[in-house]
Every structure is written in structure tokens, then in C-alpha cells.
Amino acid sequence: MKRLSLKWPLIVISSALAFIIFVVPLYGASVYSFKGMGGKGHSWVNYQWLIHADGFYPSLFTSLKLAVLAGILNLLLMVPTMVYLNLKGQRFKPFVDFLCILPLIIPVVSLAIGAQVAMPEFLQNTEYELVFFFVIIALPYTYRALDTSLQTVALKTLVEASRSLGASWTRTIIRVIVPAIRSGITGALFLTFALSIGEYTITSLLHWETFPTWTVVAAQQNILGAIAISVFSFVGAIVLLTAIALFSKKRVQRVEVEA
Amino acid sequence: MLPLLPFFIFTGFFLVWPVIAVTLRSLHGNKNEWTFANYRPMLHKGPYLHAFVVSLKLSIVTTVIGSILGAFFAYVIVKYAHGKFGAVIDSISAVFANSGGVPLAFMFVAAFGTEGLVTTVLKRLGWDIYAGHFTIFSFTGVVLVYSFFQIPLMVLIFKPAIAGLRSEWEEASTNLGASHLTYWRRVAIPILTPSFIGAFFLLFAGGFSAYATARALTVGTVPLVPIIIGTLVDGNVISDQANLGDALAVGMIVVATIAMAGYIWAQRQAAKWRSS
């Protein structure tokens, strides 16, 4: 007995569903963002308002700056840690793994309240305190990105070779290990950057102004402008990630929490 | 041990210490005395208990929608989307799954607001979605918006489980005379169940803790725990409830921890199949 093929019915149903759930809202928002003054016609007016609005460049610059710093700090902290864990510190791995999964468990709102209580004054007085918390919320993803790529290289052999040729530990990490786990590092960097640039909860609860919090404030003056920003950043992220997925030699480091 | 010191100091100070600090302060009253008073409003009938109920309801509803639809999409993607197309779908799901921020809220206002494009088109087709109680700023509205990131999140989490179903298992059961339906009922679904439950808990925890989207969208029209904590932090704290926000924050940690314990338990169950 020939089995009924479900292939096309399944593809048609899921495509239709995906269209209704994802494409329609996205398309609706995009068209809406090009609405002209008073809802008439189509124009770039909302996008023009955006780049001339007070606080657009300063807040965007703050976000970029903090995101870059978070990415760098993240690598400085996590690359040596992960190398050590995979090389000699195997027995500490479950504990470090647990600490790195904590940011997924602890609601970000609670972490923000805790930060308000716990951080010393000199840190609370500078926007750079956010960098540390951006690194924290990126931990679950960085841990996995770096761990996966470290497990695919012959770490021990590489280190022994480099050390026996007289290289110091710092040199070994920078010249041998980092190039070997490039894909993991790029993944970790990109994820930290993306998370930091969109972070809203901690930033707003600690009363700092970055691009996302500025957007919410700006929306009260000009909702069409806020919609334009949203569409722009969303479509930008899709284009960027798709381009990376299509053009990277290896497929992008996939960082997932497995079920 | 020594090379791990920077990591332990960093996470200790910026992750563990804030949690301990907020817990300690939630156990203190106005005059700095030890007390459970801050937890009382949360455990008795009133706005704070209500907020927990609404938050739980929201995360359960969006998790049910997200996990069922997400699992369906994951199956179709694993089965029929390969190569470059599959890679593109992967990265698009990753963007959508992490979209639970500010932009998402405004995009849904643009699409489903009173003047929104989808609203207008549906109205022209004869369906006025605003005829009943619906607004994008209501509970149903938030459900709609949350589903937008819960579904792709489920796709990301659940895809590896479906991809792990070996074709040998289906062949074996067919050779033993099982129908397609029997294979699903007796083999595939039992194997996938732990992974599904694990993903369910993860989606639940995420939905329960989400703040940015709801904050930008509702500005307090739907009473959710994170939003209420946010308002308490933003000043206008009633003097005798100074540390109430801390207690609510600890309450959220407790709920999230239970969900994560469920996730870890389910993951162990799922791992049994993978190792054998």
C-alpha cells in the first residue's frame, strides 16, 4: 500500500501559517513606517525625523560604545576561562556551567533590582556599569559558543606543541588557540554585541539612556518615528544575520540551548 | 583553580551578590529590622497576588501557543528545508526568537493598533477586530506579541530533538509492521516528549520574565509582575512598602527557578535517549 505523501500539504499549511504570523505584522509595520504626515501618502518623513531627533546620535553612540566594550570584556574574561576549563579544569566545569546558565534563570528585572542594591556608588554613577551586566546576560550564549568550538580542536596537542617550542601562555592563547577557535569567538562576540545593543530592561531600571530606552521616550513624541526605528533595526538584524549565514564559509556557529 | 579566579570574582560580584543583596533587603523592614512583612502583600488577595496570576496566565498561554506551533514548524523545517534555505530559516528564527524587545512592541502597534495596517485591511474585509474587547494594549494583545517570539524560540530549541529522530527507528518499526501513525504514537512521540517538556519550561521562564516588550507596549495597562516592579523602582514608592519591589523580585526568582528545575529534569530524561 502506498503511503499518502504529506509533503505538500504540510509545506503549504506551514507556509500559510508563517505568512500570517510573521510576514503580515512585519509587512504591516514596514508600510506603516512610510506613512506621510497626517497619515497621507508615502514618504521618508519618519526616517528623516528620526535622524534629526534630539538624542538619536548620542544614544546610538552610547549603545554602540557599550556594546563594543561588552564584547571585548566578554572575550577577555571568557576565552582564558574556557581554555583552562577544557584543558586542566575539567572538574570545575559543571560549576562554571551552572554559573553561566544562571542569567537565564534569574529574571533580568530581579538582577537589575539586585544591582541597584548591591553595586557600590562609584559604579552606579557611570554608564559603564552596564558593560558588566551586558557581559553577564551574554554568559549563557558565550559559554556555549566557545565550549562547542573548543571541543572541536585538539586543544591539548596544540598547547603542548606551542609550549614546548617555548611560547608563553599569553602567546599560546593569542597566536595558537584564538585562531583555532575563530568561529566560536566570532559567534560569542556577535551575540554579546547584539544582546547589548538591544538591552532594555537593566538599562531602563538603572536609569541610563541608550538607544532602546531613547526609542521608548521618543515614541511618546512621535510614534511613527518609533515605528520607523523598530522596523529599521529589525530588518537590519535579519539582513545582517542572513548575509552571515549565506556567505560565511562554515555555517554560523549555532548557539542553542538544547532541549 | 587560579586561572578561574577572574571568572569567579566577576560572576560573584555582578551576578551572585546582587541576587543575595536583593534577597536580604526583601527581608528587612523600614526600620532595618528583619521581617517577612514585604512578602505578605504577595501572598494575600490584592493587586500583587493578582499580578502574579496574570503573569503566570500570560506565560502559560503564550507557551502553549509557542510550543505547539513551534514544534510543528520545527518538524516541517527539519523535514523539508535543507541547505542554504535551511540556513536562512535558522538565522531568521534566531532574529525573531530574540526579538522580544522594544522594536517588537512598536511594530505590533503599527500592524494591529486602531489605525494599524492589518486592522484597516481586516476591517475592509468585514472583520473589525476592535469590535469586541480587543486592543493591542490588552492581555490578548500581549499574547499576540509574545507568540511572535515564543514560536521561533521553540523552533530553535526543539529542532535538534526532531533532527535526532533516526530514520532507522522508523524503518525498524515499519519492518515490524507498524503503520505511520503507530510509529508516531509508539516511537516518535514518546522519544520527543521529554524534549518537548523541557522546551515548554524554558519558554515559560522566558515569557514570565520578559519585560521590555510589555513595558513599551502597555505602559502598565496589563498588570504583570515585572512591570509592577519597574513602577516601584521608578519612584513613587509608598513609604511603608519600601522593600516590596525586592520581595516581588525574589518571588520572580522563585518561580523562574522552579521552571528551570523542570527544564533540567526534562533535559536529563531526554539525554537518556541520546546516549543509548
Interface residues (C-beta under 8 A of the other chain):
Chain A: R3 K7 L10 I11 S14 L17 A18 I21 F22 V24 P25 L26 Y27 G28 A29 V31 Y32 S33 G39 L77 M78 P80 T81 Y84 L85 G89 F92 V96 L99 C100 I101 L102 P103 L104 I105 I106 P107 V108 V109 S110 L111 A112 I113 G114 A115 Q116 V117 A118 M119 F132 F133 V135 I136 L139 A194 L195 G198 Y200 T201 S204 L205 P212 T215 V216 A219 I223 A226 I227 I229 S230 V231 S233 F234 A237 I238 L241 T242 I244 A245 L246 R251 V252 R254 E256 V257 E258 A259
Chain B: M1 P3 L4 P6 F7 F10 T11 F14 L15 V16 W17 P18 V19 I20 A21 V22 R25 L69 F72 F73 V76 K79 Y80 K84 A87 V88 D90 S91 I92 A94 V95 F96 N98 S99 G101 V102 P103 L104 A105 F106 M107 F108 V109 A110 A111 F112 E115 G116 L117 V118 S147 F148 I151 P152 L156 I157 F158 P160 A161 H180 S195 F196 G198 A199 L202 A205 F208 S209 Y211 A212 R215 A216 P226 I229 G230 V233 G245 D246 A249 V250 M252 I253 A256 T257 M260 Y263 A266 Q267 A270
